[in-house]
Amino acid sequence: MGLPIIIMFPILFVSILKESWYPYFFRLARFWSKIILIGMGFRYRFEREEIPVKGKSYMFIANHTSMTDIMLMLVAVKNPFVFVGKAELAKIPLFGFFYKRTCILVDRSSPKSRQAVFLRAQKRLKSGLSICIFPEGGVPEEHIELDAFKDGAFRLAINHQIPIVPLTFADNKTRFSYTFFSGSPGRMRAKMHKFIETKGLTVTDTKSLNAESRNVILNQLKVYKK
């Protein structure tokens, strides 16, 4: 991860000097992600049931199984989005420098931090960007196929009446898991499902929207296992 960042550092650094320049940083981040995935020997393949409209805001969600989820999400989605992610990743050398300056960080143990996420996400959505959240809230244990989803992404989508875009990552856990000395080069499949509309929904629909979104991803994971 570090070598491409070092090479691209001057351009990446300039692109984060102004918040309005974030779309340029996003393009560079997508290019960086492609280099990482290809350099690690991964062949990504995407299936899309629906394609996001340029200039429109969405809530992108996916199952979370690996550090490579970040790279695969960046490659799979062309619409500029901002990650909402755990603050601990900001400690990673080089990567963390840009991560904490471009993403919305959350300390899950702090209610104040979780509230701040909503305020920062609202600001980004109003500027025309999209948001990406891994609603499991972290990487679950290896034996868990798909953990319970937290409600934050769905409340935010309802508040702003933006569509949910579920993505299923099939192979990231196998290819590059958090277990040392595991994984291998090979294919990485991802599927972008039909969007789930939130127009007309209210905060009382949060749980049902959560369940519907989770079922889409869980059912696709079962298809991949066959």
Phi and psi restraints in degrees (value plus and minus 20) as a CYANA .aco file:
   2 GLY   PHI     -92.2   -52.2
   2 GLY   PSI     -60.2   -20.2
   3 LEU   PHI     -79.3   -39.3
   3 LEU   PSI     -69.7   -29.7
   4 PRO   PHI     -81.8   -41.8
   4 PRO   PSI     -53.4   -13.4
   5 ILE   PHI     -86.1   -46.1
   5 ILE   PSI     -61.7   -21.7
   6 ILE   PHI     -81.7   -41.7
   6 ILE   PSI     -64.9   -24.9
   7 ILE   PHI     -84.2   -44.2
   7 ILE   PSI     -61.0   -21.0
   8 MET   PHI    -111.7   -71.7
   8 MET   PSI     -18.8    21.2
   9 PHE   PHI     -71.0   -31.0
   9 PHE   PSI     -69.0   -29.0
  10 PRO   PHI     -78.1   -38.1
  10 PRO   PSI     -63.7   -23.7
  11 ILE   PHI     -89.5   -49.5
  11 ILE   PSI     -63.0   -23.0
  12 LEU   PHI     -81.1   -41.1
  12 LEU   PSI     -62.3   -22.3
  13 PHE   PHI     -83.1   -43.1
  13 PHE   PSI     -64.8   -24.8
  14 VAL   PHI     -82.1   -42.1
  14 VAL   PSI     -57.7   -17.7
  15 SER   PHI     -89.1   -49.1
  15 SER   PSI     -35.3     4.7
  16 ILE   PHI    -123.4   -83.4
  16 ILE   PSI     -15.1    24.9
  17 LEU   PHI     -89.1   -49.1
  17 LEU   PSI     -48.9    -8.9
  18 LYS   PHI    -146.9  -106.9
  18 LYS   PSI     119.8   159.8
  19 GLU   PHI     -82.6   -42.6
  19 GLU   PSI     -52.7   -12.7
  20 SER   PHI     -89.4   -49.4
  20 SER   PSI     -34.9     5.1
  21 TRP   PHI    -109.5   -69.5
  21 TRP   PSI     -16.1    23.9
  22 TYR   PHI     -74.1   -34.1
  22 TYR   PSI     -60.7   -20.7
  23 PRO   PHI     -75.3   -35.3
  23 PRO   PSI     -52.2   -12.2
  24 TYR   PHI     -90.6   -50.6
  24 TYR   PSI     -61.1   -21.1
  25 PHE   PHI     -80.6   -40.6
  25 PHE   PSI     -60.4   -20.4
  26 PHE   PHI     -80.5   -40.5
  26 PHE   PSI     -61.5   -21.5
  27 ARG   PHI     -83.0   -43.0
  27 ARG   PSI     -61.5   -21.5
  28 LEU   PHI     -85.3   -45.3
  28 LEU   PSI     -58.5   -18.5
  29 ALA   PHI     -85.2   -45.2
  29 ALA   PSI     -56.6   -16.6
  30 ARG   PHI     -84.7   -44.7
  30 ARG   PSI     -62.7   -22.7
  31 PHE   PHI     -83.4   -43.4
  31 PHE   PSI     -63.7   -23.7
  32 TRP   PHI     -79.2   -39.2
  32 TRP   PSI     -62.4   -22.4
  33 SER   PHI     -84.6   -44.6
  33 SER   PSI     -59.6   -19.6
  34 LYS   PHI     -82.9   -42.9
  34 LYS   PSI     -61.7   -21.7
  35 ILE   PHI     -80.8   -40.8
  35 ILE   PSI     -64.3   -24.3
  36 ILE   PHI     -82.5   -42.5
  36 ILE   PSI     -70.8   -30.8
  37 LEU   PHI     -84.2   -44.2
  37 LEU   PSI     -65.6   -25.6
  38 ILE   PHI     -86.8   -46.8
  38 ILE   PSI     -60.6   -20.6
  39 GLY   PHI     -84.5   -44.5
  39 GLY   PSI     -47.2    -7.2
  40 MET   PHI    -107.0   -67.0
  40 MET   PSI     -20.8    19.2
  41 GLY   PHI      68.9   108.9
  41 GLY   PSI       0.0    40.0
  42 PHE   PHI    -117.1   -77.1
  42 PHE   PSI     118.1   158.1
  43 ARG   PHI    -131.1   -91.1
  43 ARG   PSI      86.5   126.5
  44 TYR   PHI    -109.1   -69.1
  44 TYR   PSI     124.8   164.8
  45 ARG   PHI    -158.2  -118.2
  45 ARG   PSI     108.3   148.3
  46 PHE   PHI    -133.7   -93.7
  46 PHE   PSI     123.2   163.2
  47 GLU   PHI    -143.3  -103.3
  47 GLU   PSI     111.8   151.8
  48 ARG   PHI    -148.1  -108.1
  48 ARG   PSI     101.7   141.7
  49 GLU   PHI    -104.0   -64.0
  49 GLU   PSI     -41.5    -1.5
  50 GLU   PHI    -173.9  -133.9
  50 GLU   PSI     129.3   169.3
  51 ILE   PHI    -134.9   -94.9
  51 ILE   PSI     109.9   149.9
  52 PRO   PHI     -80.7   -40.7
  52 PRO   PSI     124.3   164.3
  53 VAL   PHI    -102.8   -62.8
  53 VAL   PSI     114.1   154.1
  54 LYS   PHI     -81.6   -41.6
  54 LYS   PSI     113.8   153.8
  55 GLY   PHI      66.1   106.1
  55 GLY   PSI     -21.9    18.1
  56 LYS   PHI    -123.0   -83.0
  56 LYS   PSI     127.4   167.4
  57 SER   PHI    -111.9   -71.9
  57 SER   PSI     123.4   163.4
  58 TYR   PHI    -159.8  -119.8
  58 TYR   PSI     147.0   187.0
  59 MET   PHI    -131.4   -91.4
  59 MET   PSI      86.1   126.1
  60 PHE   PHI    -109.7   -69.7
  60 PHE   PSI     111.2   151.2
  61 ILE   PHI    -153.4  -113.4
  61 ILE   PSI     136.4   176.4
  62 ALA   PHI    -179.9  -139.9
  62 ALA   PSI     143.3   183.3
  63 ASN   PHI     -89.9   -49.9
  63 ASN   PSI     129.9   169.9
  64 HIS   PHI    -139.6   -99.6
  64 HIS   PSI      95.1   135.1
  65 THR   PHI    -154.1  -114.1
  65 THR   PSI     -31.3     8.7
  66 SER   PHI    -180.9  -140.9
  66 SER   PSI     139.7   179.7
  67 MET   PHI     -81.8   -41.8
  67 MET   PSI     -47.8    -7.8
  68 THR   PHI     -92.5   -52.5
  68 THR   PSI     -29.3    10.7
  69 ASP   PHI     -78.0   -38.0
  69 ASP   PSI     -57.7   -17.7
  70 ILE   PHI     -82.6   -42.6
  70 ILE   PSI     -68.2   -28.2
  71 MET   PHI     -85.5   -45.5
  71 MET   PSI     -63.0   -23.0
  72 LEU   PHI     -86.4   -46.4
  72 LEU   PSI     -56.3   -16.3
  73 MET   PHI     -84.2   -44.2
  73 MET   PSI     -62.7   -22.7
  74 LEU   PHI     -83.1   -43.1
  74 LEU   PSI     -58.2   -18.2
  75 VAL   PHI     -93.4   -53.4
  75 VAL   PSI     -56.0   -16.0
  76 ALA   PHI     -94.2   -54.2
  76 ALA   PSI     -47.1    -7.1
  77 VAL   PHI    -135.8   -95.8
  77 VAL   PSI     105.4   145.4
  78 LYS   PHI    -110.5   -70.5
  78 LYS   PSI     -46.5    -6.5
  79 ASN   PHI     -88.0   -48.0
  79 ASN   PSI     106.5   146.5
  80 PRO   PHI     -77.4   -37.4
  80 PRO   PSI     106.0   146.0
  81 PHE   PHI    -154.6  -114.6
  81 PHE   PSI     144.1   184.1
  82 VAL   PHI    -136.8   -96.8
  82 VAL   PSI     110.6   150.6
  83 PHE   PHI     -94.3   -54.3
  83 PHE   PSI     121.7   161.7
  84 VAL   PHI    -125.6   -85.6
  84 VAL   PSI      95.0   135.0
  85 GLY   PHI    -162.3  -122.3
  85 GLY   PSI     149.9   189.9
  86 LYS   PHI     -90.6   -50.6
  86 LYS   PSI     122.1   162.1
  87 ALA   PHI     -85.1   -45.1
  87 ALA   PSI     -44.0    -4.0
  88 GLU   PHI     -80.4   -40.4
  88 GLU   PSI     -49.6    -9.6
  89 LEU   PHI     -86.7   -46.7
  89 LEU   PSI     -38.0     2.0
  90 ALA   PHI     -87.1   -47.1
  90 ALA   PSI     -32.6     7.4
  91 LYS   PHI    -103.2   -63.2
  91 LYS   PSI     -31.5     8.5
  92 ILE   PHI     -88.9   -48.9
  92 ILE   PSI     106.4   146.4
  93 PRO   PHI     -75.9   -35.9
  93 PRO   PSI     121.6   161.6
  94 LEU   PHI      46.0    86.0
  94 LEU   PSI     -82.4   -42.4
  95 PHE   PHI     -75.9   -35.9
  95 PHE   PSI     -63.7   -23.7
  96 GLY   PHI     -84.3   -44.3
  96 GLY   PSI     -50.0   -10.0
  97 PHE   PHI     -78.7   -38.7
  97 PHE   PSI     -65.4   -25.4
  98 PHE   PHI    -103.4   -63.4
  98 PHE   PSI     -52.3   -12.3
  99 TYR   PHI     -78.2   -38.2
  99 TYR   PSI     -68.4   -28.4
 100 LYS   PHI     -94.3   -54.3
 100 LYS   PSI     -36.3     3.7
 101 ARG   PHI    -115.6   -75.6
 101 ARG   PSI     -31.1     8.9
 102 THR   PHI    -143.4  -103.4
 102 THR   PSI     -38.9     1.1
 103 CYS   PHI    -123.6   -83.6
 103 CYS   PSI     146.0   186.0
 104 ILE   PHI    -116.9   -76.9
 104 ILE   PSI      90.0   130.0
 105 LEU   PHI    -110.7   -70.7
 105 LEU   PSI     124.1   164.1
 106 VAL   PHI    -153.8  -113.8
 106 VAL   PSI     114.2   154.2
 107 ASP   PHI    -118.1   -78.1
 107 ASP   PSI      85.7   125.7
 108 ARG   PHI     -83.4   -43.4
 108 ARG   PSI     -38.0     2.0
 109 SER   PHI    -106.0   -66.0
 109 SER   PSI     -24.6    15.4
 110 SER   PHI    -135.6   -95.6
 110 SER   PSI      93.5   133.5
 111 PRO   PHI     -78.8   -38.8
 111 PRO   PSI     -55.5   -15.5
 112 LYS   PHI     -83.9   -43.9
 112 LYS   PSI     -60.3   -20.3
 113 SER   PHI     -85.4   -45.4
 113 SER   PSI     -61.7   -21.7
 114 ARG   PHI     -84.3   -44.3
 114 ARG   PSI     -57.1   -17.1
 115 GLN   PHI     -87.1   -47.1
 115 GLN   PSI     -58.4   -18.4
 116 ALA   PHI     -84.2   -44.2
 116 ALA   PSI     -51.1   -11.1
 117 VAL   PHI     -79.1   -39.1
 117 VAL   PSI     -64.1   -24.1
 118 PHE   PHI     -81.7   -41.7
 118 PHE   PSI     -61.8   -21.8
 119 LEU   PHI     -86.7   -46.7
 119 LEU   PSI     -63.1   -23.1
 120 ARG   PHI     -89.5   -49.5
 120 ARG   PSI     -58.1   -18.1
 121 ALA   PHI     -85.6   -45.6
 121 ALA   PSI     -60.5   -20.5
 122 GLN   PHI     -79.8   -39.8
 122 GLN   PSI     -61.0   -21.0
 123 LYS   PHI     -83.3   -43.3
 123 LYS   PSI     -62.8   -22.8
 124 ARG   PHI     -87.2   -47.2
 124 ARG   PSI     -60.7   -20.7
 125 LEU   PHI     -84.1   -44.1
 125 LEU   PSI     -59.3   -19.3
 126 LYS   PHI     -86.2   -46.2
 126 LYS   PSI     -43.5    -3.5
 127 SER   PHI    -105.5   -65.5
 127 SER   PSI     -19.5    20.5
 128 GLY   PHI      78.2   118.2
 128 GLY   PSI     -17.8    22.2
 129 LEU   PHI    -106.3   -66.3
 129 LEU   PSI     148.7   188.7
 130 SER   PHI    -125.5   -85.5
 130 SER   PSI     152.7   192.7
 131 ILE   PHI    -143.9  -103.9
 131 ILE   PSI     123.6   163.6
 132 CYS   PHI    -143.8  -103.8
 132 CYS   PSI     107.1   147.1
 133 ILE   PHI    -154.2  -114.2
 133 ILE   PSI     116.3   156.3
 134 PHE   PHI    -112.1   -72.1
 134 PHE   PSI      81.6   121.6
 135 PRO   PHI     -90.5   -50.5
 135 PRO   PSI     -27.4    12.6
 136 GLU   PHI     -89.3   -49.3
 136 GLU   PSI     -36.7     3.3
 137 GLY   PHI      61.6   101.6
 137 GLY   PSI     -12.6    27.4
 138 GLY   PHI     137.7   177.7
 138 GLY   PSI     156.0   196.0
 139 VAL   PHI    -103.9   -63.9
 139 VAL   PSI      99.6   139.6
 140 PRO   PHI     -92.6   -52.6
 140 PRO   PSI     150.0   190.0
 141 GLU   PHI     -82.3   -42.3
 141 GLU   PSI     134.3   174.3
 142 GLU   PHI     -73.3   -33.3
 142 GLU   PSI     -57.4   -17.4
 143 HIS   PHI     -99.1   -59.1
 143 HIS   PSI     -30.5     9.5
 144 ILE   PHI    -108.1   -68.1
 144 ILE   PSI      98.8   138.8
 145 GLU   PHI     -88.7   -48.7
 145 GLU   PSI     -65.5   -25.5
 146 LEU   PHI    -173.8  -133.8
 146 LEU   PSI      96.3   136.3
 147 ASP   PHI     -95.9   -55.9
 147 ASP   PSI     148.5   188.5
 148 ALA   PHI     -81.6   -41.6
 148 ALA   PSI     125.2   165.2
 149 PHE   PHI    -110.9   -70.9
 149 PHE   PSI     119.0   159.0
 150 LYS   PHI    -101.7   -61.7
 150 LYS   PSI     140.6   180.6
 151 ASP   PHI    -106.6   -66.6
 151 ASP   PSI     -32.4     7.6
 152 GLY   PHI     -73.9   -33.9
 152 GLY   PSI     -66.6   -26.6
 153 ALA   PHI     -82.1   -42.1
 153 ALA   PSI     -55.8   -15.8
 154 PHE   PHI     -99.5   -59.5
 154 PHE   PSI     -57.0   -17.0
 155 ARG   PHI     -83.0   -43.0
 155 ARG   PSI     -62.8   -22.8
 156 LEU   PHI     -84.3   -44.3
 156 LEU   PSI     -62.1   -22.1
 157 ALA   PHI     -84.6   -44.6
 157 ALA   PSI     -60.0   -20.0
 158 ILE   PHI     -87.3   -47.3
 158 ILE   PSI     -64.0   -24.0
 159 ASN   PHI     -77.8   -37.8
 159 ASN   PSI     -55.8   -15.8
 160 HIS   PHI    -124.0   -84.0
 160 HIS   PSI     -17.4    22.6
 161 GLN   PHI      33.6    73.6
 161 GLN   PSI      24.0    64.0
 162 ILE   PHI    -129.1   -89.1
 162 ILE   PSI     128.9   168.9
 163 PRO   PHI     -89.0   -49.0
 163 PRO   PSI     128.0   168.0
 164 ILE   PHI    -106.6   -66.6
 164 ILE   PSI     112.6   152.6
 165 VAL   PHI    -137.3   -97.3
 165 VAL   PSI      79.2   119.2
 166 PRO   PHI    -100.0   -60.0
 166 PRO   PSI     117.2   157.2
 167 LEU   PHI    -144.6  -104.6
 167 LEU   PSI     121.4   161.4
 168 THR   PHI    -133.4   -93.4
 168 THR   PSI     104.8   144.8
 169 PHE   PHI    -121.3   -81.3
 169 PHE   PSI      99.4   139.4
 170 ALA   PHI    -107.4   -67.4
 170 ALA   PSI     -56.8   -16.8
 171 ASP   PHI    -140.2  -100.2
 171 ASP   PSI     -20.8    19.2
 172 ASN   PHI     -80.9   -40.9
 172 ASN   PSI     -58.2   -18.2
 173 LYS   PHI     -84.3   -44.3
 173 LYS   PSI     -58.9   -18.9
 174 THR   PHI     -92.0   -52.0
 174 THR   PSI     -59.6   -19.6
 175 ARG   PHI     -96.8   -56.8
 175 ARG   PSI     -59.1   -19.1
 176 PHE   PHI    -173.3  -133.3
 176 PHE   PSI      59.2    99.2
 177 SER   PHI    -108.5   -68.5
 177 SER   PSI     159.8   199.8
 178 TYR   PHI    -106.3   -66.3
 178 TYR   PSI     -16.9    23.1
 179 THR   PHI    -108.2   -68.2
 179 THR   PSI     105.3   145.3
 180 PHE   PHI     -82.0   -42.0
 180 PHE   PSI     127.7   167.7
 181 PHE   PHI      40.3    80.3
 181 PHE   PSI      14.8    54.8
 182 SER   PHI    -149.7  -109.7
 182 SER   PSI     142.0   182.0
 183 GLY   PHI      81.4   121.4
 183 GLY   PSI     150.5   190.5
 184 SER   PHI    -188.7  -148.7
 184 SER   PSI     139.2   179.2
 185 PRO   PHI     -82.4   -42.4
 185 PRO   PSI     141.1   181.1
 186 GLY   PHI     129.6   169.6
 186 GLY   PSI    -185.2  -145.2
 187 ARG   PHI     -99.3   -59.3
 187 ARG   PSI     131.0   171.0
 188 MET   PHI    -150.1  -110.1
 188 MET   PSI      90.9   130.9
 189 ARG   PHI    -117.4   -77.4
 189 ARG   PSI     123.1   163.1
 190 ALA   PHI    -162.4  -122.4
 190 ALA   PSI     121.9   161.9
 191 LYS   PHI    -145.8  -105.8
 191 LYS   PSI     107.2   147.2
 192 MET   PHI    -116.3   -76.3
 192 MET   PSI      96.7   136.7
 193 HIS   PHI    -105.4   -65.4
 193 HIS   PSI     152.1   192.1
 194 LYS   PHI     -79.4   -39.4
 194 LYS   PSI     123.9   163.9
 195 PHE   PHI     -91.5   -51.5
 195 PHE   PSI     127.9   167.9
 196 ILE   PHI    -126.2   -86.2
 196 ILE   PSI      93.4   133.4
 197 GLU   PHI     -94.6   -54.6
 197 GLU   PSI     129.0   169.0
 198 THR   PHI    -139.1   -99.1
 198 THR   PSI     -18.5    21.5
 199 LYS   PHI     -80.6   -40.6
 199 LYS   PSI     108.5   148.5
 200 GLY   PHI      68.5   108.5
 200 GLY   PSI     -30.6     9.4
 201 LEU   PHI     -99.0   -59.0
 201 LEU   PSI     134.1   174.1
 202 THR   PHI    -142.6  -102.6
 202 THR   PSI     156.2   196.2
 203 VAL   PHI     -79.7   -39.7
 203 VAL   PSI     -43.8    -3.8
 204 THR   PHI     -89.6   -49.6
 204 THR   PSI     -35.0     5.0
 205 ASP   PHI    -112.2   -72.2
 205 ASP   PSI     -15.6    24.4
 206 THR   PHI     -77.7   -37.7
 206 THR   PSI     -68.0   -28.0
 207 LYS   PHI     -84.1   -44.1
 207 LYS   PSI     -62.2   -22.2
 208 SER   PHI     -88.9   -48.9
 208 SER   PSI     -56.6   -16.6
 209 LEU   PHI     -85.8   -45.8
 209 LEU   PSI     -60.3   -20.3
 210 ASN   PHI     -78.0   -38.0
 210 ASN   PSI     -71.0   -31.0
 211 ALA   PHI     -84.2   -44.2
 211 ALA   PSI     -61.7   -21.7
 212 GLU   PHI     -82.0   -42.0
 212 GLU   PSI     -64.6   -24.6
 213 SER   PHI     -85.4   -45.4
 213 SER   PSI     -63.6   -23.6
 214 ARG   PHI     -83.6   -43.6
 214 ARG   PSI     -59.9   -19.9
 215 ASN   PHI     -83.9   -43.9
 215 ASN   PSI     -56.1   -16.1
 216 VAL   PHI     -79.6   -39.6
 216 VAL   PSI     -67.7   -27.7
 217 ILE   PHI     -90.5   -50.5
 217 ILE   PSI     -62.9   -22.9
 218 LEU   PHI     -82.6   -42.6
 218 LEU   PSI     -63.2   -23.2
 219 ASN   PHI     -83.4   -43.4
 219 ASN   PSI     -57.3   -17.3
 220 GLN   PHI     -90.0   -50.0
 220 GLN   PSI     -56.7   -16.7
 221 LEU   PHI     -80.8   -40.8
 221 LEU   PSI     -57.8   -17.8
 222 LYS   PHI     -87.0   -47.0
 222 LYS   PSI     -56.9   -16.9
 223 VAL   PHI     -84.4   -44.4
 223 VAL   PSI     -62.1   -22.1
 224 TYR   PHI     -83.5   -43.5
 224 TYR   PSI     -49.6    -9.6
 225 LYS   PHI     -97.4   -57.4
 225 LYS   PSI     -37.0     3.0
